[in-house]
Amino acid sequence: MSKVSEMTIEFGELLEPDDFEGFEIDPLGELTAFERGLQRFAHDHDRRISLRIGRHVTTIEAFRDLIPILCDLPRGLADLAAGKTMNLELPELGQSVKIYPRTDVTVRCELRGFDPGDIYEYVLPKQTVIDVITGFICDFLRQGVSAGCVAESDAETFIAAVKVS
């Protein structure tokens, strides 16, 4: 586990949006305009996203897997920058990624559920993990703004919360 590994997040192909009758993003009116916009964008422009950590790759979908965790990412990144643990739970896939502080400049990344019964661990540069996740979120929000689903001011506010040093 001492070898330093890499992490990437890449956008993949667009998926056909689920088009079932009666679908509503926020039937109870509980979401903010920003949250509704994110969900609308992820639904209408759903795509596969490849998350590679070390030699393991998992494919998530924007609407099904990313949206449930997206609004928790700023807090997770702030925790990671402060030397605390960051958790990424992907319940639809039965997978989780836990990122623990190891040193001031490296983190230990633990993958569970990527193969039944196995736990994989990788050492990653802490700043690289923060930069990769932050860059991905910024790209996703810019696409939401370009599609007209997310207000630019809301995206800028969210991005400001995500950027940690």
C-alpha positions in Angstrom: 0.0 0.0 0.0 3.0 2.4 0.0 3.0 3.1 -3.7 1.3 6.3 -4.6 -1.6 5.8 -7.0 -3.7 8.0 -9.3 -7.3 9.1 -9.3 -9.4 10.4 -12.3 -13.0 11.2 -12.9 -14.1 11.4 -16.5 -17.4 12.1 -18.3 -18.5 9.3 -20.5 -21.3 8.8 -23.0 -24.7 10.5 -22.7 -27.6 8.2 -21.7 -31.2 8.3 -22.8 -33.2 10.1 -20.1 -35.7 8.0 -18.2 -39.0 9.1 -19.8 -41.7 7.6 -17.7 -45.1 9.2 -17.5 -45.8 11.4 -14.5 -42.1 11.8 -13.5 -41.5 15.0 -11.6 -38.2 16.2 -10.1 -39.7 17.7 -7.0 -43.4 16.7 -6.5 -43.5 18.0 -2.9 -41.8 21.3 -3.6 -39.0 20.6 -1.0 -36.0 21.4 -3.1 -34.3 24.7 -3.7 -34.2 26.1 -7.3 -30.5 25.1 -7.4 -31.3 21.5 -6.3 -34.1 21.2 -8.8 -31.9 22.6 -11.5 -29.1 20.0 -10.7 -31.7 17.2 -10.7 -33.2 18.4 -14.0 -29.8 18.7 -15.6 -28.7 15.2 -14.4 -32.0 13.7 -15.5 -32.2 15.3 -18.9 -28.5 15.1 -19.7 -27.7 11.9 -17.8 -24.3 10.4 -18.6 -22.0 7.8 -17.4 -19.0 9.0 -15.3 -15.9 6.9 -14.8 -14.3 7.1 -11.4 -10.8 5.5 -11.4 -8.8 5.0 -8.2 -5.7 3.1 -8.6 -6.4 0.1 -10.8 -10.2 0.1 -10.0 -12.7 1.8 -12.2 -16.4 2.1 -11.3 -19.0 3.7 -13.6 -21.6 5.8 -12.0 -24.6 7.7 -13.6 -25.1 11.4 -13.0 -28.8 11.2 -12.1 -28.9 7.9 -10.1 -25.5 8.0 -8.3 -24.0 11.5 -8.4 -27.0 13.7 -7.5 -27.6 12.0 -4.1 -24.1 12.8 -3.0 -23.3 16.0 -4.8 -24.4 18.5 -2.2 -22.4 16.7 0.5 -19.1 17.0 -1.5 -18.2 20.5 -0.3 -18.3 19.4 3.3 -16.4 16.2 2.5 -13.7 18.2 0.7 -13.4 20.6 3.6 -13.1 17.7 6.0 -10.4 16.1 3.8 -8.5 19.4 3.6 -8.7 19.7 7.4 -7.2 16.2 7.9 -10.5 14.4 8.5 -12.1 11.4 6.8 -14.2 11.9 3.6 -16.9 9.3 2.7 -18.4 8.8 -0.7 -21.3 6.3 -0.5 -22.8 4.9 -3.7 -25.8 3.0 -2.4 -27.3 2.1 -5.8 -24.0 0.3 -6.6 -23.4 -1.1 -3.1 -20.0 0.7 -3.1 -18.2 3.1 -0.9 -15.0 5.1 -1.0 -13.5 6.3 2.3 -10.6 8.6 2.2 -8.5 8.8 5.4 -5.7 11.2 6.2 -2.3 9.3 6.1 0.2 12.1 6.3 0.0 15.9 5.6 0.3 15.2 1.9 -1.1 11.7 1.3 -4.4 10.0 2.0 -5.4 6.3 2.2 -8.3 5.5 -0.1 -10.4 2.5 0.9 -12.7 0.9 -1.7 -15.5 -1.4 -0.5 -17.9 -3.3 -2.6 -16.0 -3.0 -5.8 -15.6 -6.8 -5.8 -17.7 -8.8 -3.4 -16.0 -9.4 -0.1 -12.9 -7.4 -1.0 -11.5 -4.1 0.3 -8.9 -2.3 -1.8 -6.6 0.4 -0.4 -4.6 2.9 -2.3 -2.3 5.8 -1.3 -3.1 9.0 -3.1 -1.7 12.6 -3.0 -4.2 14.5 -0.9 -4.1 17.6 -3.0 -4.6 15.6 -6.2 -7.8 14.0 -4.7 -9.1 17.5 -3.7 -8.2 18.9 -7.2 -9.8 16.0 -9.1 -13.1 16.1 -7.2 -13.2 19.9 -7.3 -12.5 20.1 -11.0 -15.1 17.5 -11.7 -17.8 19.3 -9.7 -16.9 22.6 -11.5 -17.2 21.0 -14.9 -20.5 19.3 -14.0 -21.9 22.6 -12.8 -20.7 24.5 -15.9 -22.4 22.0 -18.0 -25.6 22.5 -16.0 -25.4 26.3 -16.5 -24.7 25.8 -20.3 -27.8 23.6 -20.5 -29.9 26.3 -18.9 -30.8 24.1 -15.9 -28.7 25.8 -13.2 -28.5 29.5 -12.6 -24.9 30.8 -13.0 -25.0 32.6 -9.7 -26.1 29.4 -7.9 -23.3 27.5 -9.6 -20.7 30.1 -8.6 -21.9 30.1 -5.0 -21.6 26.3 -4.9 -18.2 26.3 -6.6 -17.0 28.8 -4.0 -18.0 26.4 -1.2 -16.3 23.5 -3.0 -12.9 25.2 -3.5 -10.7 24.4 -0.5 -7.0 24.9 -0.1 
